[in-house]
Amino acid sequence: MDLPRSAWRKSTRSGSSGNCVEVATPSRVVLVRDSKDRQGSLLSFTPGEWNGFIGALKAGKFDA
């Protein structure tokens, strides 16, 4: 999907290392891509799936 550069966001906590993901929400879908490979593959999630993932992150479910 070819979206304008301004459609993609990355975390303000990602710093300048370039090792992060970017997220876009064009319409009824959440897209995720690797910031180092902007022309590469995209992951696609429904808003419900994305909200579940973010909730699990906030709850510490993925903490080592």
Secondary structure as GFF3:
##gff-version 3
##sequence-region A 1 64
A	DSSP	three_ten_helix	5	7	.	.	.	ID=ss1
A	DSSP	beta_strand	21	24	.	.	.	ID=ss2
A	DSSP	beta_strand	30	34	.	.	.	ID=ss3
A	DSSP	beta_strand	43	45	.	.	.	ID=ss4
A	DSSP	alpha_helix	47	58	.	.	.	ID=ss5
###
